[in-house]
Amino acid sequence: MPLSCTCTVYPDGSLMIKAFEPSTDRIKLLVAAVATENLTSSREIANLIGELRSEMSSRKTAFH
């Protein structure tokens, strides 16, 4: 089952990103205070997504 993701924008412009299992609401990754000033292109956004996926993968490996 694919994960769901929500992004919350804080008043200072930073993001909180939460990736979770939609069937259980179990949080797989929660990252707060993500700076957005460098997210000015699709490449930068893709790089951020890649970093988040890598972080989730490394956490999954560390706990198995």
N, C-alpha and C positions, 0 to 999 in steps of 0.2 A: 504494500500500500504506500503511495507517495505521501510525503510529509506536507503539512500545511505551514504557511509562514505568515506572520503578521509583522508589520513595521509601525512603530509609533514615533511620531516626530515630536521632539521636545521643543519648548519655547526658544532654546538657544540654537535650534536648527539641527541638532544631532539626532541620531536614530537609536531606537531600541529594536532589535531584531529578534524575534522568537520563532524557532522552528519546532514543530510539535507533531505528534501523531494525532490525526483528527478523530480517530475512534475512541481514544483514551484520554486525550488532552495531555499526554505525557510529554514533557518538554525535553527535546533532544539537544537544543542549543539556545542559549539566551545571551545576547551580547548587547550591552548598553553603551551609550556615549560614543556611537560610531560617527566620526566626523563626516560631514557631507560636502565640504567645500571642494574636495577633489573629485567628486562624482559628477563630472561635467560632460562625460561622453559614455557611449554604450560600452566602450572598451574598459573604462574605469569601473563601471557597474559590473561587467562580466568578471573583472579581476576580483572585486569584492565577493561576488557569489562563489568564485573559485576558492577564495580564502575561507569562506564559511563552510563550504563542502569539505575542504581539507581538514579544518578544525573538527568537524563532526566525525570524519573518518578516523582521525588520530585519537579522539576520545573513545570511539567505539573499539578500536584496537587495544587501547590501554586498559579497558575494563573487561575484556574477554579473556 
